[in-house]
Amino acid sequence: MIPRAPARHRRRGIALVMTLTIVLLISMFLAEFIFSTGLDLRGTANVRDGMQARNLAKSAFRAVQAGLMEDELVFMQGMAQLGGLLQLGGVPFEEGVLSELTVRPLDALFNINEMRNLQVDKDNDRARRILFVNTVSAMRIAATEFQEERGLSEEAILSLYAALFDWVDSDDLSYSGLPGYSGAESDAYFSATPAHAVKNDALDRLEELRLVRGVVESELPWSAWAGHFTAVPKSTRNTNYPLTERINVNLASREELVAFLQRREMDGELLFAQQTLRDVQKDINAYAARAEDIAELLAPADAPREVYTDASLASALERIDGINPKIADRVFSTYNEYYHVRLAVLINEISARVEGVVHVTRNAGRVGTKFEVLYVTMN
């Protein structure tokens, strides 16, 4: 018969197991506590850095505002120098880093909201329709393995124009200005994903363009739309001519000047019922025909570039034969008023971004007299 262990030995073994179990539980509790505390501390730090980043972004936006209220040429020259530094990875700004800053003039871009009050198939509609066709014709779809680079057909572009016209006009009648083309009112969007109604109002932001029938389906890259169009929420400078967009002769490159002038060409039959607008059409076409010569005069390749005022610009254009310098103010400006601003800042790897469109009223000396935020977002 095997002798049994004394009872006190069995109790010691049980006590040891219980002690080890308690130690394990305490260790697990401490590990969980330390982990939770670390998460809380990191979360608190992220919240703190996020708030600081947002404040820093607001500060950077105010700095841009102050810069835009100064002489436009001086500000944009400074922007060009800053752009080189930003490409190197960022610029120290207050207690953080300015990682992105672009200030892009919008005055020369096709303003979709100018279509808001067009009359179907009247002078202003026909003029902007041609400008739309010329503008979209310059936009390209990138080549793929199976297809060469290409653009849209004129038929596709006119369909886009009709749909866009209906998107911003105030009625529920399909566009009827082009025989064989129909616009797109609410019934055209019921089968969309998600379904939505036509806006029948001005665009608040250019990104709304993606909702218009045919825009996404066109396969034109969004960068092309953003590079040629804008949706300034208020009318640009008021003129008696439907093409209100103007390009800044003191900032635009030679290539930009040539492209702008050639996009405004309206050859063929005289479009307008009013004789004064017919004369303007001839003058605009003359500017398009002499685009290369005008660009060479305004932005010479081998000479210092002159800074023009309205008066000196008209005088300079008298050197170009075959154009009417008296309409220079319907084609060119000596300063911009509308800008797209985008910036980003970093604090401890936490980023804050600001994006918006602003309007700066300027005097003849290109200095701002009033600053207005048309829209702004932050994230």
Summary of the structure (lengths in Angstrom):
residues: 379
radius of gyration: 31.0
end to end distance: 82.2
largest distance: 130.1
contacts: 1073
relative contact order: 0.14
helix: 47%
strand: 15%
